[in-house]
């Protein structure tokens, strides 16, 4: 299991150190709080008799007796199960299986609660998308409610997709004294290749194929239970949970409905019992998710070309553990972390191909060997990230972990850090008179990474798409500015519907880019997109002052987001959102008015939860012209 490794890269060490220094007070407060919450013996021993009787009233037989006597650890199961969404449908079978495995391991388990799970793929371009980002914090609160009964000594979290896993993790960290294992469900088998699906989408955007052909392509791609197979936010979640040490090694991308998947689920339950016991290996989740683990998560995200949504989610997760992570930290890491994986939309492969090529085990191995990950971390599998270079196998019906591949089995999908696809992680932070945003360039060709062109300004993506359909965007270079899409405006919906139209314009030879205070999802692709721009337009940010024809530059090479005449820009009055958009109602949006009124900015996680009194000062780049300062 030992993996040769160099000392930690100086930039990785420096970024980790400055995160720890910046977070010293808040992290200390967090650790003091969770350590004070830890109890000697089963937590339910503190409950009064009436309280405890309510807690085991529905149990039967040995389970009720165990809960009553208090000698066994009791695990909370928090589930995102529903049978509409392919990624979460497999969880319907999990509670009985988990309970059986927990009992056999000497514990007890109860389904403590459920959390909502919505799908951005269904709500794209619809009013429901305005609830998507806020659902993360609702899930965190739902998780806290599930754990609030003081009945539990550990937890099993069942979730996969975009906002669900970050929400579960933020909620679990509010009970950071509890050992917690995340239990994945796995991706669906490969269907229509993602590249072919994207071509059909683009043809439909051009009016060259109809709805039936488009639906056939989509249904052939999203065809069975399990996670969608492209490398968007859902599968980025799974990789991050494994590198954070919250999944069992090698468990993230095992398909549903297989014997190995079932045995891994049972093993997760058994491990949760072990790490919740005082005489076992107690591993509180708040101690696992520390500054080194957060840095590791960022490195893995960058090295794999992961979702831009995590520029907000990882920040919010870190802050839930008292750790102040910034976009500049991510940008500095990106400068030295090579891109070692190519999965759609950064390549043709899907996550099943990635897994077969060596998967997370090889990725962790090569990053450790290059000194780009901290090995000395705690995980639910035990001490040391070396454990995550192994992969699970069934040998004569028994689950074992064996050495993972030391070489990639498909260099077109996965490469060593010594021979990467790109020398950097492809994530840049843009600064300038138009605000601060992020851009993912791992799928953007070099000739498209710097765009200077007149702005065309829209306050709704539907208006942009209408202009595209009417031919008003043809035969000219442009920077599409889609504003009033930030968290305080309307919940920061994904604007993924723009991708096919922008791709058509770019393929016609036009220089195009997108600038928005909204999101572009884990499927950010070949068109340069400056996203999550903050301050957002609806709070008076600079985008509210941009007018049609202003010459805007999106420069992903230098990290610049600017306008030709900044003085003229700032002399103008901001343009407010249309009245119909200023107070969203319908599709439940009116219920989230309090969220829109209190949500924080994108660069601090776009969260409604209290944050620090003052944002940390922007860090100076520690890598300039390829040299470490």
Secondary structure by P-SEA (a helix, b strand, c coil): cbbbbccccaaaaaaaaaaaaaaaaaaaaaaaaaaaacccccccccccaaaaaaacccccaaaaaaaaaccbbbbbbbbbccccccccccccccaaaaaaaaaaacccccccbbbbbbbccccccccccccccaaaaaaaaaaaaaacccccccbbbbbbccaaaaaaaaaaaaacccbbbbbbbccccccccaaaaaaaaaaaaaccccaaaaaaaaaaaaccccccccccaaaaaaaaaaaaccccccccccccccaaaaaaaaaaaaaaaaaaccccbbbbccccccaaaaaaaaaaaaaaccccccccaaaaaaaaacccccaaaaaaaaacccccccccccccccaaaaaaaccaaaaaaaaaaacccccccccccccccccccbbbbbcccbbbbcccccccccccccccccccccccccbbbbbccccccccccccccccccccbbbbbccccaaaaaaaaaacccccbbbbbbbcccccccccccccccaaaaaaaaaaaccbbbbbcccccccccccccccccccccccccccccccccccccccccccbbbbcccaaaaaacccccccccccccccccccccccccccccccccccccccccccccccccccccccccc
